[in-house]
Amino acid sequence: MKTLRICIFIILLQFLMVVSITYAEVEFSTELFLELAESINDIPYIETPDYKRIELENGMIVYLAEDKDLPVVEIRGYIKGGISQESPEQAGISSIMSSMMNLGTKNYNEFELSRYKELNGLSFNLLPSYDHYVFSGNSLSIDKEKLIALTAEILRNPEFEADYYNRIIQEFYQLLVQQYYYDSSLLTMFFSTSLYGDHPYGYSDNISLVLSALQEMTADKLERYYQESIDPSNIIMIVCGDFEYDEMEGLIRESFEDWESKGIELKEKEIVVNEGNFNRVILVNKEDATHAKMRMGYNFYNTHFEDKTAFLMANRVFGGDFTSRLMENLRTGQGFVYGIYSSTSYNQQGGLYYVSTDVAPEYAYEIMEAVKREMLAIKEGEKAITEEELFENVNLYNAFFPKSYKTRISVLSELAYGIEVMGKGEDSINDFIKEYNELTAAEVQRVFAEHTYPDRFLTVIVGRKDDILPVFEEKGVGIELIELF
């Protein structure tokens, strides 16, 4: 019977993977983007599933939604806190702690937990992010009791003094040392740590800082960090699938109700903007680099930025899409770059706005200046955003945005996070769709002009100094050279 359940579960997962892969192939097709841009797509509407909200006495919040289409139960959840709770001495500890929690518990060693999940067709994973941990799991509906029990076991009973502790530390150490040889890791490290400064958001990207903290890491420190950062009052769990409300509520209360809250107060540390980063250029010398990786950006707003939707569409015109101005002018038009995109990163304590590109080393200076010119042309109205450009991006968003919400678990997890963390309404997804469809070019232009600062760019380049320095020196631009070895 167990073998049959596992086979059914594998077949279902294979089906879901095929669907997922198909979407991935379609979604990133330039040809399809252009095709859809030429037709008018309907304004989507995302249906909110019926759900039941439960709040346990310990403060844990649970959203339940029945879905009888497949004999499957899925779990997603958030634990507030995450990397934002680290100190310099604890850099990287959130990743190590979650890795240990995924492997074993006080009641199941590494082999036993793996075997338990395998025999019952269970999946579960816990990962850290800046402002929270994310966990997810699934099973066949006949094994829903075991899935809930597994979730509770992993979240409530971690074992940090396990025999695999030293192995995990060594694996992290080796992985970190390797990051010094990857252009993208070096780019992220120097860019993130420069802009975030003395803030937890930058600690986990600082390879040297994490390596230093790793050498002082102990099982006792992991246990203390767990006790100080994981609490049921900070958990939001979403469960969707083939079950009855009353039965699932009973399982959850049985597994989590007696977990007492410690009343943890999460730390919030202000990000201090360093004006010394304005127009600063950093070159990380990497002798074996075949081209230059570049990132230009500055500190941006937190998750509650009021003009987020208008800025999203403005940024798509500037550099956030295949047909953006940066792509058209710097890649397609002049062939200076292999690809170029502008992005926003919104976090609860502050974010970043940045442009990333790969470029032939001799063009690094020219690209830096060209990005500023393109931004300034929009900002000052010389080449203002047009209604046609806005329509094309709204039209494409109408086509592709709904693909993120094909399942009830995806809709409900977004809804729960919006309500419980962001303070949004119960129809926030459709509110967002309505908002971007009602934008005008004038509004988008105003927001882009107001919130872009070409004179604040920090530029970080990873590449061979002999190929990059001469042009900057010829132009009289000061550049900070970092030699790693």
C-alpha positions in Angstrom: 0.0 0.0 0.0 2.9 2.4 0.9 4.5 1.6 -2.5 1.2 2.3 -4.3 0.9 5.7 -2.6 4.4 6.7 -3.4 3.9 5.7 -7.1 0.7 7.8 -7.3 2.5 10.7 -5.7 5.4 10.5 -8.1 3.0 10.4 -11.1 1.2 13.5 -9.7 4.5 15.3 -9.2 5.7 14.4 -12.7 2.5 15.8 -14.1 3.0 19.1 -12.1 6.6 19.3 -13.2 5.6 18.9 -16.9 3.1 21.7 -16.5 5.7 23.9 -14.6 8.3 23.3 -17.3 5.9 24.1 -20.0 5.1 27.4 -18.4 8.7 28.2 -17.9 9.5 27.6 -21.6 6.5 29.7 -22.7 7.0 32.5 -20.2 10.5 33.3 -21.1 10.0 33.2 -24.9 10.9 36.6 -26.5 8.8 35.6 -29.5 5.7 35.0 -27.4 6.2 38.3 -25.6 6.2 40.1 -28.9 3.3 38.1 -30.2 1.2 38.9 -27.1 2.2 42.6 -27.3 0.4 42.8 -30.7 -2.9 41.6 -29.3 -5.1 43.0 -26.6 -5.3 40.6 -23.7 -8.2 40.6 -21.3 -7.8 42.1 -17.9 -7.5 39.0 -15.6 -9.4 38.3 -12.5 -7.9 36.0 -9.9 -10.6 34.2 -8.0 -10.1 34.0 -4.2 -10.9 30.5 -3.0 -13.2 30.0 0.0 -11.0 29.7 3.1 -11.1 29.4 6.8 -8.8 31.5 9.0 -7.8 30.0 12.4 -5.8 31.7 15.1 -4.4 29.5 17.8 -4.0 30.6 21.4 -0.3 30.9 20.9 -0.8 33.4 18.1 -0.1 31.0 15.2 -2.3 31.8 12.2 -3.6 29.2 9.8 -5.5 29.6 6.5 -7.3 26.5 5.2 -8.8 26.0 1.7 -10.4 22.8 0.4 -9.4 21.7 -3.1 -10.8 18.3 -4.2 -9.3 18.4 -7.8 -6.4 16.1 -6.8 -5.8 13.8 -3.9 -3.0 16.0 -2.6 -2.5 18.3 0.4 0.0 21.2 0.1 1.5 23.4 2.8 3.1 26.8 2.6 4.1 29.1 5.4 6.1 32.1 6.7 7.9 32.6 9.9 8.6 36.3 10.5 12.1 37.3 11.2 14.7 35.5 8.9 18.0 37.0 8.1 17.0 40.4 9.4 17.6 39.0 12.9 21.3 38.2 12.5 24.1 40.1 14.0 27.7 40.4 12.5 28.8 37.5 14.8 25.9 35.4 13.6 26.2 36.1 9.8 24.8 33.1 7.9 23.4 31.4 11.0 19.8 31.5 9.5 20.9 29.3 6.6 22.8 26.9 8.8 20.0 26.6 11.2 17.4 25.9 8.5 19.7 23.3 6.9 20.0 21.5 10.2 16.3 21.6 10.7 15.6 20.1 7.3 17.9 17.1 8.1 16.8 15.8 11.5 15.0 16.4 14.7 15.2 15.4 18.4 13.0 12.4 17.6 14.3 11.4 14.2 18.0 11.3 13.2 19.0 12.1 9.6 18.4 8.6 8.2 15.1 8.1 10.1 13.7 11.4 9.0 14.6 10.8 5.4 13.2 7.3 5.5 10.0 8.5 7.2 9.4 11.1 4.4 10.2 8.5 1.7 7.9 5.8 3.0 5.0 8.2 3.4 5.6 10.2 0.2 6.1 13.4 2.2 8.0 16.5 1.1 9.1 19.4 3.4 11.6 22.2 3.1 12.5 25.3 5.1 14.5 28.2 3.7 15.5 31.6 5.0 15.0 35.0 3.3 15.6 38.6 4.4 12.4 39.1 6.4 11.1 35.6 7.1 11.6 31.9 6.7 9.6 30.1 4.0 8.5 26.5 4.5 6.6 24.2 2.1 5.5 20.6 2.0 3.1 18.2 0.3 1.7 14.7 0.4 -1.1 12.6 -0.8 -4.3 13.4 1.0 -4.4 9.9 2.7 -1.1 10.9 4.4 -2.2 14.4 5.5 -1.9 13.5 9.2 1.7 12.5 8.7 2.4 15.8 6.7 1.0 17.9 9.6 2.9 15.9 12.1 6.1 16.2 10.1 5.7 20.0 9.8 5.3 20.2 13.6 8.2 17.9 14.3 10.6 19.9 12.1 9.5 23.3 13.3 9.2 22.5 17.0 11.9 19.9 17.7 15.2 20.7 15.9 18.4 18.9 16.9 21.6 20.9 16.5 23.9 18.5 18.4 23.4 15.9 15.7 26.3 13.8 14.3 25.9 15.6 11.0 26.6 19.0 12.5 30.3 19.0 11.6 29.5 17.9 8.1 27.1 20.7 7.5 29.6 23.3 8.8 32.3 21.9 6.5 29.9 21.9 3.5 29.0 25.5 4.2 32.7 26.4 4.6 33.7 24.8 1.3 30.7 26.4 -0.5 31.7 29.8 0.8 35.3 29.5 -0.2 34.2 28.6 -3.7 32.2 31.8 -3.9 35.4 33.8 -4.2 35.8 32.3 -7.6 32.4 33.2 -9.0 32.0 36.6 -10.7 28.3 36.8 -9.7 29.0 36.1 -6.0 31.7 38.8 -5.8 29.4 41.3 -7.6 26.6 40.6 -5.1 28.9 40.8 -2.1 30.5 44.1 -2.8 27.3 45.7 -4.1 25.0 44.5 -1.3 27.5 45.1 1.6 28.3 48.6 0.3 24.7 49.7 0.1 23.3 47.9 3.1 26.3 48.8 5.3 26.1 47.7 8.9 22.7 45.9 8.4 21.7 42.2 8.6 20.6 42.4 4.9 24.3 42.8 4.0 25.8 40.3 6.5 24.8 37.1 4.7 26.2 38.3 1.4 29.6 39.2 3.0 31.6 36.0 2.3 34.4 37.0 4.6 32.0 37.8 7.5 30.1 34.6 7.2 33.4 32.6 7.0 34.5 34.3 10.2 31.2 33.6 12.0 31.3 30.0 10.8 34.6 29.4 12.6 32.9 30.4 15.9 29.7 28.5 15.3 28.5 25.9 17.8 25.5 23.8 18.3 24.7 25.8 21.5 24.7 29.0 19.5 22.3 27.5 16.9 20.0 26.4 19.7 20.0 29.9 21.3 19.4 31.5 17.9 16.5 29.1 17.3 14.9 29.9 20.7 15.3 33.7 20.1 14.0 33.7 16.5 11.4 30.9 16.0 8.1 31.4 17.7 4.5 30.2 16.9 3.2 33.7 17.3 5.3 34.6 14.2 4.0 31.8 12.0 1.5 32.0 9.2 0.6 28.6 7.7 -1.5 27.9 4.6 -2.9 24.5 3.9 -4.8 23.6 0.7 -6.0 20.3 -0.7 -8.2 17.3 -0.4 -9.5 17.5 3.2 -12.4 18.5 5.3 -12.1 21.8 7.3 -13.0 20.3 10.7 -10.7 17.4 10.3 -7.7 19.5 9.2 -8.3 22.1 12.0 -8.3 19.3 14.5 -5.0 17.9 13.2 -3.4 21.4 13.3 -4.6 22.1 16.9 -3.4 18.7 18.0 0.1 19.4 16.6 0.6 23.1 17.4 -1.9 24.3 20.0 0.4 23.3 23.0 3.4 25.0 21.5 3.8 28.0 23.9 4.8 31.4 22.6 7.9 33.0 24.2 6.7 36.4 23.3 9.6 37.1 21.0 10.0 40.7 19.8 11.7 40.8 16.4 14.5 43.3 15.9 14.2 46.1 13.3 17.4 47.9 12.4 17.4 51.0 10.3 19.3 51.1 7.1 21.6 54.2 7.0 22.1 55.6 3.5 25.8 56.3 3.0 26.1 59.3 0.7 29.7 58.2 0.1 28.3 55.6 -2.3 26.9 58.3 -4.6 28.8 58.1 -7.9 31.3 55.6 -6.3 32.9 53.1 -8.7 34.4 49.8 -7.3 36.4 47.5 -9.5 37.0 43.9 -8.2 40.0 42.6 -10.1 39.5 39.0 -11.4 42.2 38.0 -13.7 40.4 35.0 -15.2 37.3 37.0 -16.1 36.4 36.9 -19.8 34.0 39.8 -19.6 32.9 42.4 -17.1 29.9 41.9 -14.8 28.4 45.2 -13.7 25.8 46.3 -11.2 24.7 49.9 -10.7 22.2 51.0 -8.1 21.2 52.8 -4.9 19.2 52.4 -1.7 15.5 52.2 -2.4 12.2 52.0 -0.5 10.8 49.3 1.8 7.8 47.0 1.0 5.3 49.7 1.8 6.4 52.1 -1.0 3.1 53.7 -2.1 4.1 54.2 -5.7 5.3 50.6 -6.2 2.8 49.7 -8.9 3.5 52.8 -11.0 7.2 52.4 -10.6 6.9 48.7 -11.6 5.5 49.7 -15.0 7.9 52.6 -15.5 10.8 50.4 -14.7 9.6 47.8 -17.3 9.8 50.5 -19.9 13.2 51.6 -18.8 15.0 48.2 -18.3 12.7 45.5 -16.8 11.6 43.7 -20.0 12.9 42.1 -23.2 11.8 45.2 -25.1 12.9 47.8 -22.6 14.8 50.9 -23.6 18.0 49.6 -22.1 17.8 46.4 -24.1 16.8 48.1 -27.3 19.4 50.9 -27.1 22.4 49.1 -25.5 22.0 45.5 -26.6 20.0 45.5 -29.8 21.0 48.9 -31.1 24.7 49.2 -30.2 25.6 45.6 -29.2 27.5 46.8 -26.1 26.1 44.3 -23.7 25.1 40.7 -23.6 22.0 41.5 -21.6 20.9 44.3 -19.3 18.0 44.5 -16.8 16.9 46.9 -14.1 15.3 45.6 -11.0 13.8 46.5 -7.6 14.3 44.7 -4.3 11.7 45.6 -1.7 12.3 44.4 1.9 10.6 45.4 5.1 13.5 47.5 6.4 14.6 49.0 3.0 15.3 47.9 -0.5 17.6 48.5 -3.5 17.1 49.6 -7.1 19.7 48.4 -9.5 20.8 47.7 -13.1 22.7 44.5 -13.9 24.6 43.7 -17.1 27.4 41.7 -18.7 29.6 43.7 -20.9 32.8 43.6 -22.9 35.4 45.1 -20.5 36.4 47.9 -22.9 32.8 49.2 -22.9 32.3 49.2 -19.1 32.7 53.0 -18.8 30.5 53.7 -21.8 27.7 51.5 -20.4 27.9 53.2 -17.0 27.4 56.5 -18.7 24.8 55.2 -21.2 22.6 53.9 -18.4 22.6 57.3 -16.7 21.8 59.0 -20.0 18.9 56.7 -20.6 17.5 57.3 -17.1 18.0 61.0 -17.3 16.2 61.2 -20.7 13.1 59.8 -19.1 13.5 61.6 -15.8 13.8 65.1 -17.4 11.1 64.4 -20.0 13.3 64.5 -23.0 12.1 61.0 -23.9 9.1 60.6 -21.6 7.3 57.3 -21.2 4.5 57.0 -23.9 1.0 55.6 -23.7 2.1 53.0 -26.2 5.0 51.8 -24.1 2.8 51.7 -21.0 0.0 49.8 -22.9 2.5 47.2 -24.2 3.7 46.4 -20.7 0.3 46.4 -19.1 -1.0 44.2 -21.9 1.9 41.7 -21.4 1.3 41.8 -17.6 -2.3 40.9 -18.2 -1.2 37.9 -20.2 1.5 36.5 -17.8 0.6 37.7 -14.3 -2.2 35.1 -13.8 0.2 32.3 -14.4 1.6 32.9 -11.0 -1.8 32.0 -9.5 -2.9 28.8 -11.2 -3.4 26.9 -7.9 -5.3 27.7 -4.8 -2.2 27.4 -2.6 -0.5 30.1 -4.6 -3.5 32.4 -4.4 -4.1 31.8 -0.7 -0.4 32.0 0.3 -0.2 35.4 -1.4 -3.5 36.5 0.2 -2.4 35.4 3.7 1.0 37.1 3.5 -0.7 40.3 2.2 -3.2 40.4 5.0 -1.1 39.2 7.9 2.3 40.9 7.1 1.5 43.7 4.7 -1.8 44.8 6.1 -3.5 44.6 2.7 -7.2 43.8 2.0 -8.8 40.5 1.2 -8.8 41.1 -2.5 -5.3 42.6 -2.8 -4.3 40.6 -5.9 -7.2 42.0 -7.9 -6.7 45.4 -6.4 -3.2 45.3 -7.9 -4.5 44.2 -11.3 -7.0 47.1 -11.2 -4.3 49.5 -10.2 -1.8 48.8 -12.9 -4.6 48.7 -15.6 -5.8 52.2 -14.5 -2.3 53.8 -14.8 -1.7 56.6 -17.2 1.6 57.4 -18.9 1.6 60.8 -17.2 1.4 59.1 -13.7 4.1 56.5 -14.6 6.3 59.2 -15.9 5.8 61.3 -12.8 6.7 58.4 -10.5 9.8 57.4 -12.4 11.0 61.0 -12.5 10.4 61.4 -8.8 12.2 58.2 -7.6 15.2 57.8 -10.0 18.5 59.2 -9.1 21.2 58.8 -11.8 23.6 60.9 -9.6 23.4 58.4 -6.8 24.5 55.2 -8.6 27.0 53.0 -6.9 28.8 51.0 -9.7 30.5 47.7 -9.0 32.4 45.9 -11.7 34.0 42.5 -11.6 36.6 41.9 -14.3 40.2 42.2 -15.4 41.7 45.5 -14.3 44.1 45.7 -17.2 41.0 45.7 -19.6 38.9 48.1 -17.5 41.1 50.6 -15.7 42.7 52.4 -18.7 39.4 53.8 -20.0 38.3 55.1 -16.5 41.8 56.6 -16.0 41.6 58.2 -19.5 38.2 59.8 -18.6 39.5 61.0 -15.2 37.0 58.9 -13.2 38.2 57.8 -9.8 37.8 54.1 -9.2 38.5 51.9 -6.2 40.5 48.8 -7.0 40.0 45.7 -4.9 42.6 42.9 -5.2 41.3 39.7 -3.8 44.4 37.5 -3.9 
